[in-house]
Amino acid sequence: MSMLTPPGMGGKYRITGNRFPHMRRPPNRRRIVLAAVGTAAVLGLAGWGTLQLVDVFSGGGSESRAAAQRQPEKKQDGDCKSDAGSGGAAGREGPGTPKPLPKPGDITVNVYNATPRGGLAKITADELARRGFRIGKVGNAQADYDKKVEGAGLLLGSRDAVDGALKVLGTQLAGTEARSDNRGEQDVDLVLGSAYRTLTPKEEAERALAGLVEQPRPVPSATKC
């Protein structure tokens, strides 16, 4: 019996050979848990980094998509054109836009002579008729104006006529003064004053009238898209 044979085992269980048996240590559960936690952390960090890279190369994450959804949709070119078409007329007809000037054929002029020279009212009325104006009354001025108008002439009309018919009539005689009164009719008066000699030459009057009609009008603001 070998000396390595434990007592009581007889010859049935005999240890032979030159190597001694080695016993393994029991597994350390703490190390296993720490290894598992570390592996999970590494995998989590790797996944998070991958998502960040995907967001960077795809143009932003959920916050960017939410901001894009909050932004109002831009109008198409057709919408801008339609807005300009629908709002253009309203802009041209706004309260600050001047009314179109009347044509000479739409203006009835009463010609009165406030000077001591006779026949001026008839001569002036005939010339205005040749230039396209409609002629109403022709005669001497009333006592309120007779020999009391020092300038070339005095233009009288309603308040609406000041920026309309009186402007057009004023192109035919330089040096006139325009006043408004409480008349309800559309006729306007031309009272010839002491400084009156003759009407403005027809060519000059036509150029002045053309420049008056072609004055720039307020333009409605453009619609932004």
PyMOL commands that place a pseudoatom at each C-alpha (Angstrom):
pseudoatom trace, name=CA, resn=MET, resi=1, chain=A, elem=C, hetatm=0, pos=[0.000, 0.000, 0.000]
pseudoatom trace, name=CA, resn=SER, resi=2, chain=A, elem=C, hetatm=0, pos=[1.337, 3.378, -0.892]
pseudoatom trace, name=CA, resn=MET, resi=3, chain=A, elem=C, hetatm=0, pos=[1.924, 5.996, 1.651]
pseudoatom trace, name=CA, resn=LEU, resi=4, chain=A, elem=C, hetatm=0, pos=[-0.488, 8.253, -0.231]
pseudoatom trace, name=CA, resn=THR, resi=5, chain=A, elem=C, hetatm=0, pos=[-3.337, 5.854, 0.192]
pseudoatom trace, name=CA, resn=PRO, resi=6, chain=A, elem=C, hetatm=0, pos=[-5.616, 7.266, 2.862]
pseudoatom trace, name=CA, resn=PRO, resi=7, chain=A, elem=C, hetatm=0, pos=[-6.175, 4.987, 5.807]
pseudoatom trace, name=CA, resn=GLY, resi=8, chain=A, elem=C, hetatm=0, pos=[-9.232, 2.828, 5.677]
pseudoatom trace, name=CA, resn=MET, resi=9, chain=A, elem=C, hetatm=0, pos=[-9.480, 2.827, 1.939]
pseudoatom trace, name=CA, resn=GLY, resi=10, chain=A, elem=C, hetatm=0, pos=[-7.762, -0.492, 1.547]
pseudoatom trace, name=CA, resn=GLY, resi=11, chain=A, elem=C, hetatm=0, pos=[-6.399, -1.430, -1.705]
pseudoatom trace, name=CA, resn=LYS, resi=12, chain=A, elem=C, hetatm=0, pos=[-9.499, -0.523, -3.651]
pseudoatom trace, name=CA, resn=TYR, resi=13, chain=A, elem=C, hetatm=0, pos=[-8.827, 3.186, -3.721]
pseudoatom trace, name=CA, resn=ARG, resi=14, chain=A, elem=C, hetatm=0, pos=[-5.167, 3.592, -4.335]
pseudoatom trace, name=CA, resn=ILE, resi=15, chain=A, elem=C, hetatm=0, pos=[-3.429, 6.753, -5.480]
pseudoatom trace, name=CA, resn=THR, resi=16, chain=A, elem=C, hetatm=0, pos=[-0.718, 6.041, -7.905]
pseudoatom trace, name=CA, resn=GLY, resi=17, chain=A, elem=C, hetatm=0, pos=[1.506, 8.174, -10.027]
pseudoatom trace, name=CA, resn=ASN, resi=18, chain=A, elem=C, hetatm=0, pos=[3.873, 10.999, -9.413]
pseudoatom trace, name=CA, resn=ARG, resi=19, chain=A, elem=C, hetatm=0, pos=[1.401, 14.004, -9.658]
pseudoatom trace, name=CA, resn=PHE, resi=20, chain=A, elem=C, hetatm=0, pos=[-0.595, 15.403, -6.825]
pseudoatom trace, name=CA, resn=PRO, resi=21, chain=A, elem=C, hetatm=0, pos=[-4.246, 16.314, -7.347]
pseudoatom trace, name=CA, resn=HIS, resi=22, chain=A, elem=C, hetatm=0, pos=[-5.065, 20.080, -7.454]
pseudoatom trace, name=CA, resn=MET, resi=23, chain=A, elem=C, hetatm=0, pos=[-8.314, 21.492, -6.112]
pseudoatom trace, name=CA, resn=ARG, resi=24, chain=A, elem=C, hetatm=0, pos=[-9.932, 24.460, -7.974]
pseudoatom trace, name=CA, resn=ARG, resi=25, chain=A, elem=C, hetatm=0, pos=[-11.020, 27.483, -6.041]
pseudoatom trace, name=CA, resn=PRO, resi=26, chain=A, elem=C, hetatm=0, pos=[-14.751, 28.123, -6.001]
pseudoatom trace, name=CA, resn=PRO, resi=27, chain=A, elem=C, hetatm=0, pos=[-15.851, 30.796, -8.502]
pseudoatom trace, name=CA, resn=ASN, resi=28, chain=A, elem=C, hetatm=0, pos=[-15.879, 34.393, -7.184]
pseudoatom trace, name=CA, resn=ARG, resi=29, chain=A, elem=C, hetatm=0, pos=[-19.395, 35.772, -7.658]
pseudoatom trace, name=CA, resn=ARG, resi=30, chain=A, elem=C, hetatm=0, pos=[-18.308, 39.357, -7.028]
pseudoatom trace, name=CA, resn=ARG, resi=31, chain=A, elem=C, hetatm=0, pos=[-15.947, 39.316, -9.958]
pseudoatom trace, name=CA, resn=ILE, resi=32, chain=A, elem=C, hetatm=0, pos=[-18.637, 37.871, -12.211]
pseudoatom trace, name=CA, resn=VAL, resi=33, chain=A, elem=C, hetatm=0, pos=[-21.092, 40.612, -11.252]
pseudoatom trace, name=CA, resn=LEU, resi=34, chain=A, elem=C, hetatm=0, pos=[-18.550, 43.374, -11.782]
pseudoatom trace, name=CA, resn=ALA, resi=35, chain=A, elem=C, hetatm=0, pos=[-17.561, 41.959, -15.156]
pseudoatom trace, name=CA, resn=ALA, resi=36, chain=A, elem=C, hetatm=0, pos=[-21.195, 41.831, -16.263]
pseudoatom trace, name=CA, resn=VAL, resi=37, chain=A, elem=C, hetatm=0, pos=[-21.841, 45.424, -15.135]
pseudoatom trace, name=CA, resn=GLY, resi=38, chain=A, elem=C, hetatm=0, pos=[-18.708, 46.651, -16.883]
pseudoatom trace, name=CA, resn=THR, resi=39, chain=A, elem=C, hetatm=0, pos=[-19.662, 44.892, -20.103]
pseudoatom trace, name=CA, resn=ALA, resi=40, chain=A, elem=C, hetatm=0, pos=[-23.161, 46.402, -20.003]
pseudoatom trace, name=CA, resn=ALA, resi=41, chain=A, elem=C, hetatm=0, pos=[-21.741, 49.890, -19.411]
pseudoatom trace, name=CA, resn=VAL, resi=42, chain=A, elem=C, hetatm=0, pos=[-19.352, 49.591, -22.336]
pseudoatom trace, name=CA, resn=LEU, resi=43, chain=A, elem=C, hetatm=0, pos=[-22.112, 48.393, -24.634]
pseudoatom trace, name=CA, resn=GLY, resi=44, chain=A, elem=C, hetatm=0, pos=[-24.395, 51.224, -23.494]
pseudoatom trace, name=CA, resn=LEU, resi=45, chain=A, elem=C, hetatm=0, pos=[-21.766, 53.882, -24.117]
pseudoatom trace, name=CA, resn=ALA, resi=46, chain=A, elem=C, hetatm=0, pos=[-21.024, 52.446, -27.520]
pseudoatom trace, name=CA, resn=GLY, resi=47, chain=A, elem=C, hetatm=0, pos=[-24.712, 52.495, -28.451]
pseudoatom trace, name=CA, resn=TRP, resi=48, chain=A, elem=C, hetatm=0, pos=[-25.166, 56.083, -27.219]
pseudoatom trace, name=CA, resn=GLY, resi=49, chain=A, elem=C, hetatm=0, pos=[-22.145, 57.264, -29.206]
pseudoatom trace, name=CA, resn=THR, resi=50, chain=A, elem=C, hetatm=0, pos=[-23.488, 55.567, -32.307]
pseudoatom trace, name=CA, resn=LEU, resi=51, chain=A, elem=C, hetatm=0, pos=[-26.838, 57.395, -31.941]
pseudoatom trace, name=CA, resn=GLN, resi=52, chain=A, elem=C, hetatm=0, pos=[-25.048, 60.731, -31.541]
pseudoatom trace, name=CA, resn=LEU, resi=53, chain=A, elem=C, hetatm=0, pos=[-23.079, 60.165, -34.733]
pseudoatom trace, name=CA, resn=VAL, resi=54, chain=A, elem=C, hetatm=0, pos=[-26.249, 59.230, -36.594]
pseudoatom trace, name=CA, resn=ASP, resi=55, chain=A, elem=C, hetatm=0, pos=[-27.965, 62.436, -35.407]
pseudoatom trace, name=CA, resn=VAL, resi=56, chain=A, elem=C, hetatm=0, pos=[-25.014, 64.578, -36.447]
pseudoatom trace, name=CA, resn=PHE, resi=57, chain=A, elem=C, hetatm=0, pos=[-24.834, 63.178, -39.964]
pseudoatom trace, name=CA, resn=SER, resi=58, chain=A, elem=C, hetatm=0, pos=[-28.613, 63.090, -40.435]
pseudoatom trace, name=CA, resn=GLY, resi=59, chain=A, elem=C, hetatm=0, pos=[-29.117, 66.788, -39.626]
pseudoatom trace, name=CA, resn=GLY, resi=60, chain=A, elem=C, hetatm=0, pos=[-30.175, 66.861, -35.982]
pseudoatom trace, name=CA, resn=GLY, resi=61, chain=A, elem=C, hetatm=0, pos=[-32.147, 64.877, -33.498]
pseudoatom trace, name=CA, resn=SER, resi=62, chain=A, elem=C, hetatm=0, pos=[-35.624, 65.003, -32.127]
pseudoatom trace, name=CA, resn=GLU, resi=63, chain=A, elem=C, hetatm=0, pos=[-35.266, 68.637, -30.990]
pseudoatom trace, name=CA, resn=SER, resi=64, chain=A, elem=C, hetatm=0, pos=[-34.359, 69.741, -34.515]
pseudoatom trace, name=CA, resn=ARG, resi=65, chain=A, elem=C, hetatm=0, pos=[-37.284, 67.834, -35.974]
pseudoatom trace, name=CA, resn=ALA, resi=66, chain=A, elem=C, hetatm=0, pos=[-39.639, 69.399, -33.416]
pseudoatom trace, name=CA, resn=ALA, resi=67, chain=A, elem=C, hetatm=0, pos=[-38.332, 72.886, -34.211]
pseudoatom trace, name=CA, resn=ALA, resi=68, chain=A, elem=C, hetatm=0, pos=[-38.818, 72.245, -37.912]
pseudoatom trace, name=CA, resn=GLN, resi=69, chain=A, elem=C, hetatm=0, pos=[-42.392, 71.167, -37.269]
pseudoatom trace, name=CA, resn=ARG, resi=70, chain=A, elem=C, hetatm=0, pos=[-43.072, 74.330, -35.251]
pseudoatom trace, name=CA, resn=GLN, resi=71, chain=A, elem=C, hetatm=0, pos=[-41.933, 76.587, -38.102]
pseudoatom trace, name=CA, resn=PRO, resi=72, chain=A, elem=C, hetatm=0, pos=[-44.821, 77.827, -40.298]
pseudoatom trace, name=CA, resn=GLU, resi=73, chain=A, elem=C, hetatm=0, pos=[-44.952, 76.474, -43.781]
pseudoatom trace, name=CA, resn=LYS, resi=74, chain=A, elem=C, hetatm=0, pos=[-43.618, 78.816, -46.423]
pseudoatom trace, name=CA, resn=LYS, resi=75, chain=A, elem=C, hetatm=0, pos=[-46.003, 79.978, -49.078]
pseudoatom trace, name=CA, resn=GLN, resi=76, chain=A, elem=C, hetatm=0, pos=[-45.480, 78.792, -52.563]
pseudoatom trace, name=CA, resn=ASP, resi=77, chain=A, elem=C, hetatm=0, pos=[-44.836, 81.210, -55.392]
pseudoatom trace, name=CA, resn=GLY, resi=78, chain=A, elem=C, hetatm=0, pos=[-48.418, 80.861, -56.473]
pseudoatom trace, name=CA, resn=ASP, resi=79, chain=A, elem=C, hetatm=0, pos=[-49.636, 81.925, -53.031]
pseudoatom trace, name=CA, resn=CYS, resi=80, chain=A, elem=C, hetatm=0, pos=[-47.473, 85.044, -53.113]
pseudoatom trace, name=CA, resn=LYS, resi=81, chain=A, elem=C, hetatm=0, pos=[-48.796, 85.951, -56.525]
pseudoatom trace, name=CA, resn=SER, resi=82, chain=A, elem=C, hetatm=0, pos=[-52.353, 85.381, -55.446]
pseudoatom trace, name=CA, resn=ASP, resi=83, chain=A, elem=C, hetatm=0, pos=[-51.847, 87.576, -52.365]
pseudoatom trace, name=CA, resn=ALA, resi=84, chain=A, elem=C, hetatm=0, pos=[-50.371, 90.331, -54.482]
pseudoatom trace, name=CA, resn=GLY, resi=85, chain=A, elem=C, hetatm=0, pos=[-53.254, 90.059, -56.908]
pseudoatom trace, name=CA, resn=SER, resi=86, chain=A, elem=C, hetatm=0, pos=[-55.930, 90.116, -54.226]
pseudoatom trace, name=CA, resn=GLY, resi=87, chain=A, elem=C, hetatm=0, pos=[-54.306, 92.807, -52.086]
pseudoatom trace, name=CA, resn=GLY, resi=88, chain=A, elem=C, hetatm=0, pos=[-53.009, 95.003, -54.904]
pseudoatom trace, name=CA, resn=ALA, resi=89, chain=A, elem=C, hetatm=0, pos=[-56.394, 96.470, -55.707]
pseudoatom trace, name=CA, resn=ALA, resi=90, chain=A, elem=C, hetatm=0, pos=[-57.055, 97.146, -52.036]
pseudoatom trace, name=CA, resn=GLY, resi=91, chain=A, elem=C, hetatm=0, pos=[-53.682, 98.891, -51.721]
pseudoatom trace, name=CA, resn=ARG, resi=92, chain=A, elem=C, hetatm=0, pos=[-54.373, 101.071, -54.733]
pseudoatom trace, name=CA, resn=GLU, resi=93, chain=A, elem=C, hetatm=0, pos=[-57.788, 102.013, -53.394]
pseudoatom trace, name=CA, resn=GLY, resi=94, chain=A, elem=C, hetatm=0, pos=[-56.567, 102.726, -49.865]
pseudoatom trace, name=CA, resn=PRO, resi=95, chain=A, elem=C, hetatm=0, pos=[-57.412, 105.939, -48.031]
pseudoatom trace, name=CA, resn=GLY, resi=96, chain=A, elem=C, hetatm=0, pos=[-53.950, 107.412, -48.654]
pseudoatom trace, name=CA, resn=THR, resi=97, chain=A, elem=C, hetatm=0, pos=[-54.088, 106.902, -52.435]
pseudoatom trace, name=CA, resn=PRO, resi=98, chain=A, elem=C, hetatm=0, pos=[-55.079, 110.004, -54.448]
pseudoatom trace, name=CA, resn=LYS, resi=99, chain=A, elem=C, hetatm=0, pos=[-58.059, 109.741, -56.762]
pseudoatom trace, name=CA, resn=PRO, resi=100, chain=A, elem=C, hetatm=0, pos=[-57.436, 109.854, -60.504]
pseudoatom trace, name=CA, resn=LEU, resi=101, chain=A, elem=C, hetatm=0, pos=[-57.572, 113.355, -61.928]
pseudoatom trace, name=CA, resn=PRO, resi=102, chain=A, elem=C, hetatm=0, pos=[-60.542, 114.259, -64.123]
pseudoatom trace, name=CA, resn=LYS, resi=103, chain=A, elem=C, hetatm=0, pos=[-60.087, 115.006, -67.799]
pseudoatom trace, name=CA, resn=PRO, resi=104, chain=A, elem=C, hetatm=0, pos=[-60.742, 118.521, -69.143]
pseudoatom trace, name=CA, resn=GLY, resi=105, chain=A, elem=C, hetatm=0, pos=[-63.884, 117.239, -70.871]
pseudoatom trace, name=CA, resn=ASP, resi=106, chain=A, elem=C, hetatm=0, pos=[-65.278, 116.218, -67.476]
pseudoatom trace, name=CA, resn=ILE, resi=107, chain=A, elem=C, hetatm=0, pos=[-64.819, 119.684, -65.940]
pseudoatom trace, name=CA, resn=THR, resi=108, chain=A, elem=C, hetatm=0, pos=[-67.394, 122.476, -66.303]
pseudoatom trace, name=CA, resn=VAL, resi=109, chain=A, elem=C, hetatm=0, pos=[-65.801, 125.908, -65.856]
pseudoatom trace, name=CA, resn=ASN, resi=110, chain=A, elem=C, hetatm=0, pos=[-67.644, 129.145, -65.073]
pseudoatom trace, name=CA, resn=VAL, resi=111, chain=A, elem=C, hetatm=0, pos=[-65.554, 132.117, -66.224]
pseudoatom trace, name=CA, resn=TYR, resi=112, chain=A, elem=C, hetatm=0, pos=[-65.983, 135.458, -64.474]
pseudoatom trace, name=CA, resn=ASN, resi=113, chain=A, elem=C, hetatm=0, pos=[-64.234, 138.754, -65.140]
pseudoatom trace, name=CA, resn=ALA, resi=114, chain=A, elem=C, hetatm=0, pos=[-63.166, 140.697, -62.031]
pseudoatom trace, name=CA, resn=THR, resi=115, chain=A, elem=C, hetatm=0, pos=[-61.151, 143.297, -63.980]
pseudoatom trace, name=CA, resn=PRO, resi=116, chain=A, elem=C, hetatm=0, pos=[-62.288, 146.638, -65.433]
pseudoatom trace, name=CA, resn=ARG, resi=117, chain=A, elem=C, hetatm=0, pos=[-61.424, 145.390, -68.931]
pseudoatom trace, name=CA, resn=GLY, resi=118, chain=A, elem=C, hetatm=0, pos=[-64.381, 144.136, -70.874]
pseudoatom trace, name=CA, resn=GLY, resi=119, chain=A, elem=C, hetatm=0, pos=[-64.639, 140.950, -72.926]
pseudoatom trace, name=CA, resn=LEU, resi=120, chain=A, elem=C, hetatm=0, pos=[-61.978, 138.950, -71.070]
pseudoatom trace, name=CA, resn=ALA, resi=121, chain=A, elem=C, hetatm=0, pos=[-64.407, 136.362, -69.747]
pseudoatom trace, name=CA, resn=LYS, resi=122, chain=A, elem=C, hetatm=0, pos=[-65.763, 135.545, -73.243]
pseudoatom trace, name=CA, resn=ILE, resi=123, chain=A, elem=C, hetatm=0, pos=[-62.310, 135.348, -74.840]
pseudoatom trace, name=CA, resn=THR, resi=124, chain=A, elem=C, hetatm=0, pos=[-60.962, 133.150, -72.070]
pseudoatom trace, name=CA, resn=ALA, resi=125, chain=A, elem=C, hetatm=0, pos=[-64.015, 130.867, -72.117]
pseudoatom trace, name=CA, resn=ASP, resi=126, chain=A, elem=C, hetatm=0, pos=[-63.697, 130.303, -75.862]
pseudoatom trace, name=CA, resn=GLU, resi=127, chain=A, elem=C, hetatm=0, pos=[-60.034, 129.380, -75.532]
pseudoatom trace, name=CA, resn=LEU, resi=128, chain=A, elem=C, hetatm=0, pos=[-60.761, 126.946, -72.696]
pseudoatom trace, name=CA, resn=ALA, resi=129, chain=A, elem=C, hetatm=0, pos=[-63.455, 125.342, -74.842]
pseudoatom trace, name=CA, resn=ARG, resi=130, chain=A, elem=C, hetatm=0, pos=[-60.909, 124.812, -77.624]
pseudoatom trace, name=CA, resn=ARG, resi=131, chain=A, elem=C, hetatm=0, pos=[-58.668, 123.079, -75.110]
pseudoatom trace, name=CA, resn=GLY, resi=132, chain=A, elem=C, hetatm=0, pos=[-61.372, 120.571, -74.235]
pseudoatom trace, name=CA, resn=PHE, resi=133, chain=A, elem=C, hetatm=0, pos=[-63.048, 122.100, -71.157]
pseudoatom trace, name=CA, resn=ARG, resi=134, chain=A, elem=C, hetatm=0, pos=[-66.789, 122.399, -70.807]
pseudoatom trace, name=CA, resn=ILE, resi=135, chain=A, elem=C, hetatm=0, pos=[-67.997, 125.950, -70.339]
pseudoatom trace, name=CA, resn=GLY, resi=136, chain=A, elem=C, hetatm=0, pos=[-70.793, 126.936, -67.973]
pseudoatom trace, name=CA, resn=LYS, resi=137, chain=A, elem=C, hetatm=0, pos=[-71.591, 130.508, -67.034]
pseudoatom trace, name=CA, resn=VAL, resi=138, chain=A, elem=C, hetatm=0, pos=[-69.680, 133.459, -68.494]
pseudoatom trace, name=CA, resn=GLY, resi=139, chain=A, elem=C, hetatm=0, pos=[-69.932, 137.017, -67.177]
pseudoatom trace, name=CA, resn=ASN, resi=140, chain=A, elem=C, hetatm=0, pos=[-68.769, 139.576, -64.656]
pseudoatom trace, name=CA, resn=ALA, resi=141, chain=A, elem=C, hetatm=0, pos=[-67.619, 138.541, -61.172]
pseudoatom trace, name=CA, resn=GLN, resi=142, chain=A, elem=C, hetatm=0, pos=[-69.803, 139.018, -58.133]
pseudoatom trace, name=CA, resn=ALA, resi=143, chain=A, elem=C, hetatm=0, pos=[-69.334, 142.027, -55.886]
pseudoatom trace, name=CA, resn=ASP, resi=144, chain=A, elem=C, hetatm=0, pos=[-67.317, 139.977, -53.411]
pseudoatom trace, name=CA, resn=TYR, resi=145, chain=A, elem=C, hetatm=0, pos=[-64.613, 139.481, -56.073]
pseudoatom trace, name=CA, resn=ASP, resi=146, chain=A, elem=C, hetatm=0, pos=[-65.116, 142.329, -58.543]
pseudoatom trace, name=CA, resn=LYS, resi=147, chain=A, elem=C, hetatm=0, pos=[-61.848, 144.306, -58.780]
pseudoatom trace, name=CA, resn=LYS, resi=148, chain=A, elem=C, hetatm=0, pos=[-60.638, 142.535, -55.620]
pseudoatom trace, name=CA, resn=VAL, resi=149, chain=A, elem=C, hetatm=0, pos=[-58.568, 139.767, -57.166]
pseudoatom trace, name=CA, resn=GLU, resi=150, chain=A, elem=C, hetatm=0, pos=[-54.997, 141.000, -57.467]
pseudoatom trace, name=CA, resn=GLY, resi=151, chain=A, elem=C, hetatm=0, pos=[-53.398, 137.928, -59.003]
pseudoatom trace, name=CA, resn=ALA, resi=152, chain=A, elem=C, hetatm=0, pos=[-53.846, 136.408, -62.434]
pseudoatom trace, name=CA, resn=GLY, resi=153, chain=A, elem=C, hetatm=0, pos=[-56.903, 134.490, -61.334]
pseudoatom trace, name=CA, resn=LEU, resi=154, chain=A, elem=C, hetatm=0, pos=[-58.809, 132.813, -58.546]
pseudoatom trace, name=CA, resn=LEU, resi=155, chain=A, elem=C, hetatm=0, pos=[-60.027, 129.212, -58.750]
pseudoatom trace, name=CA, resn=LEU, resi=156, chain=A, elem=C, hetatm=0, pos=[-63.093, 128.276, -56.717]
pseudoatom trace, name=CA, resn=GLY, resi=157, chain=A, elem=C, hetatm=0, pos=[-64.662, 124.854, -56.214]
pseudoatom trace, name=CA, resn=SER, resi=158, chain=A, elem=C, hetatm=0, pos=[-65.819, 122.269, -53.714]
pseudoatom trace, name=CA, resn=ARG, resi=159, chain=A, elem=C, hetatm=0, pos=[-63.449, 120.631, -51.286]
pseudoatom trace, name=CA, resn=ASP, resi=160, chain=A, elem=C, hetatm=0, pos=[-63.189, 117.573, -53.496]
pseudoatom trace, name=CA, resn=ALA, resi=161, chain=A, elem=C, hetatm=0, pos=[-62.306, 119.776, -56.471]
pseudoatom trace, name=CA, resn=VAL, resi=162, chain=A, elem=C, hetatm=0, pos=[-59.218, 121.276, -54.815]
pseudoatom trace, name=CA, resn=ASP, resi=163, chain=A, elem=C, hetatm=0, pos=[-57.141, 118.164, -55.477]
pseudoatom trace, name=CA, resn=GLY, resi=164, chain=A, elem=C, hetatm=0, pos=[-58.944, 117.328, -58.699]
pseudoatom trace, name=CA, resn=ALA, resi=165, chain=A, elem=C, hetatm=0, pos=[-60.634, 119.710, -61.131]
pseudoatom trace, name=CA, resn=LEU, resi=166, chain=A, elem=C, hetatm=0, pos=[-58.921, 122.845, -59.792]
pseudoatom trace, name=CA, resn=LYS, resi=167, chain=A, elem=C, hetatm=0, pos=[-55.488, 121.250, -60.248]
pseudoatom trace, name=CA, resn=VAL, resi=168, chain=A, elem=C, hetatm=0, pos=[-56.288, 120.448, -63.858]
pseudoatom trace, name=CA, resn=LEU, resi=169, chain=A, elem=C, hetatm=0, pos=[-57.673, 123.944, -64.522]
pseudoatom trace, name=CA, resn=GLY, resi=170, chain=A, elem=C, hetatm=0, pos=[-54.650, 125.509, -62.818]
pseudoatom trace, name=CA, resn=THR, resi=171, chain=A, elem=C, hetatm=0, pos=[-52.364, 124.123, -65.528]
pseudoatom trace, name=CA, resn=GLN, resi=172, chain=A, elem=C, hetatm=0, pos=[-54.031, 126.507, -68.010]
pseudoatom trace, name=CA, resn=LEU, resi=173, chain=A, elem=C, hetatm=0, pos=[-53.223, 129.700, -66.097]
pseudoatom trace, name=CA, resn=ALA, resi=174, chain=A, elem=C, hetatm=0, pos=[-50.073, 130.236, -64.025]
pseudoatom trace, name=CA, resn=GLY, resi=175, chain=A, elem=C, hetatm=0, pos=[-50.190, 132.311, -60.867]
pseudoatom trace, name=CA, resn=THR, resi=176, chain=A, elem=C, hetatm=0, pos=[-53.701, 131.316, -59.799]
pseudoatom trace, name=CA, resn=GLU, resi=177, chain=A, elem=C, hetatm=0, pos=[-54.912, 130.665, -56.264]
pseudoatom trace, name=CA, resn=ALA, resi=178, chain=A, elem=C, hetatm=0, pos=[-57.229, 127.756, -55.444]
pseudoatom trace, name=CA, resn=ARG, resi=179, chain=A, elem=C, hetatm=0, pos=[-59.892, 127.988, -52.731]
pseudoatom trace, name=CA, resn=SER, resi=180, chain=A, elem=C, hetatm=0, pos=[-62.719, 125.748, -51.633]
pseudoatom trace, name=CA, resn=ASP, resi=181, chain=A, elem=C, hetatm=0, pos=[-66.254, 126.746, -50.665]
pseudoatom trace, name=CA, resn=ASN, resi=182, chain=A, elem=C, hetatm=0, pos=[-69.414, 124.996, -49.547]
pseudoatom trace, name=CA, resn=ARG, resi=183, chain=A, elem=C, hetatm=0, pos=[-70.923, 124.489, -52.985]
pseudoatom trace, name=CA, resn=GLY, resi=184, chain=A, elem=C, hetatm=0, pos=[-72.542, 121.173, -53.693]
pseudoatom trace, name=CA, resn=GLU, resi=185, chain=A, elem=C, hetatm=0, pos=[-72.297, 121.330, -57.469]
pseudoatom trace, name=CA, resn=GLN, resi=186, chain=A, elem=C, hetatm=0, pos=[-69.358, 119.991, -59.434]
pseudoatom trace, name=CA, resn=ASP, resi=187, chain=A, elem=C, hetatm=0, pos=[-68.790, 123.160, -61.496]
pseudoatom trace, name=CA, resn=VAL, resi=188, chain=A, elem=C, hetatm=0, pos=[-65.691, 125.229, -60.791]
pseudoatom trace, name=CA, resn=ASP, resi=189, chain=A, elem=C, hetatm=0, pos=[-65.130, 128.973, -61.181]
pseudoatom trace, name=CA, resn=LEU, resi=190, chain=A, elem=C, hetatm=0, pos=[-62.295, 130.863, -62.824]
pseudoatom trace, name=CA, resn=VAL, resi=191, chain=A, elem=C, hetatm=0, pos=[-62.297, 134.492, -61.676]
pseudoatom trace, name=CA, resn=LEU, resi=192, chain=A, elem=C, hetatm=0, pos=[-59.906, 136.592, -63.755]
pseudoatom trace, name=CA, resn=GLY, resi=193, chain=A, elem=C, hetatm=0, pos=[-57.850, 139.019, -61.655]
pseudoatom trace, name=CA, resn=SER, resi=194, chain=A, elem=C, hetatm=0, pos=[-56.108, 142.309, -62.295]
pseudoatom trace, name=CA, resn=ALA, resi=195, chain=A, elem=C, hetatm=0, pos=[-52.794, 140.599, -63.236]
pseudoatom trace, name=CA, resn=TYR, resi=196, chain=A, elem=C, hetatm=0, pos=[-54.438, 138.469, -65.920]
pseudoatom trace, name=CA, resn=ARG, resi=197, chain=A, elem=C, hetatm=0, pos=[-53.191, 138.864, -69.477]
pseudoatom trace, name=CA, resn=THR, resi=198, chain=A, elem=C, hetatm=0, pos=[-53.813, 135.605, -71.254]
pseudoatom trace, name=CA, resn=LEU, resi=199, chain=A, elem=C, hetatm=0, pos=[-53.919, 131.885, -70.656]
pseudoatom trace, name=CA, resn=THR, resi=200, chain=A, elem=C, hetatm=0, pos=[-50.735, 129.849, -70.545]
pseudoatom trace, name=CA, resn=PRO, resi=201, chain=A, elem=C, hetatm=0, pos=[-49.673, 128.848, -74.076]
pseudoatom trace, name=CA, resn=LYS, resi=202, chain=A, elem=C, hetatm=0, pos=[-51.388, 125.633, -75.085]
pseudoatom trace, name=CA, resn=GLU, resi=203, chain=A, elem=C, hetatm=0, pos=[-48.157, 123.647, -75.496]
pseudoatom trace, name=CA, resn=GLU, resi=204, chain=A, elem=C, hetatm=0, pos=[-46.910, 124.600, -72.046]
pseudoatom trace, name=CA, resn=ALA, resi=205, chain=A, elem=C, hetatm=0, pos=[-50.310, 123.885, -70.513]
pseudoatom trace, name=CA, resn=GLU, resi=206, chain=A, elem=C, hetatm=0, pos=[-50.374, 120.423, -72.098]
pseudoatom trace, name=CA, resn=ARG, resi=207, chain=A, elem=C, hetatm=0, pos=[-46.914, 119.633, -70.754]
pseudoatom trace, name=CA, resn=ALA, resi=208, chain=A, elem=C, hetatm=0, pos=[-47.939, 120.809, -67.288]
pseudoatom trace, name=CA, resn=LEU, resi=209, chain=A, elem=C, hetatm=0, pos=[-51.095, 118.688, -67.455]
pseudoatom trace, name=CA, resn=ALA, resi=210, chain=A, elem=C, hetatm=0, pos=[-49.125, 115.641, -68.623]
pseudoatom trace, name=CA, resn=GLY, resi=211, chain=A, elem=C, hetatm=0, pos=[-46.639, 116.067, -65.783]
pseudoatom trace, name=CA, resn=LEU, resi=212, chain=A, elem=C, hetatm=0, pos=[-49.482, 116.389, -63.313]
pseudoatom trace, name=CA, resn=VAL, resi=213, chain=A, elem=C, hetatm=0, pos=[-51.075, 113.140, -64.496]
pseudoatom trace, name=CA, resn=GLU, resi=214, chain=A, elem=C, hetatm=0, pos=[-47.754, 111.256, -64.513]
pseudoatom trace, name=CA, resn=GLN, resi=215, chain=A, elem=C, hetatm=0, pos=[-46.818, 112.144, -60.942]
pseudoatom trace, name=CA, resn=PRO, resi=216, chain=A, elem=C, hetatm=0, pos=[-45.756, 108.998, -59.010]
pseudoatom trace, name=CA, resn=ARG, resi=217, chain=A, elem=C, hetatm=0, pos=[-48.498, 107.331, -57.021]
pseudoatom trace, name=CA, resn=PRO, resi=218, chain=A, elem=C, hetatm=0, pos=[-48.002, 105.515, -53.713]
pseudoatom trace, name=CA, resn=VAL, resi=219, chain=A, elem=C, hetatm=0, pos=[-47.114, 101.886, -54.352]
pseudoatom trace, name=CA, resn=PRO, resi=220, chain=A, elem=C, hetatm=0, pos=[-48.496, 99.215, -51.987]
pseudoatom trace, name=CA, resn=SER, resi=221, chain=A, elem=C, hetatm=0, pos=[-45.873, 97.332, -50.045]
pseudoatom trace, name=CA, resn=ALA, resi=222, chain=A, elem=C, hetatm=0, pos=[-44.737, 93.985, -51.462]
pseudoatom trace, name=CA, resn=THR, resi=223, chain=A, elem=C, hetatm=0, pos=[-45.929, 90.787, -49.816]
pseudoatom trace, name=CA, resn=LYS, resi=224, chain=A, elem=C, hetatm=0, pos=[-43.145, 88.812, -48.150]
pseudoatom trace, name=CA, resn=CYS, resi=225, chain=A, elem=C, hetatm=0, pos=[-43.083, 85.103, -48.519]
for i in range(1, 225): cmd.bond("trace and resi %d" % i, "trace and resi %d" % (i + 1))
show_as sticks, trace
zoom trace
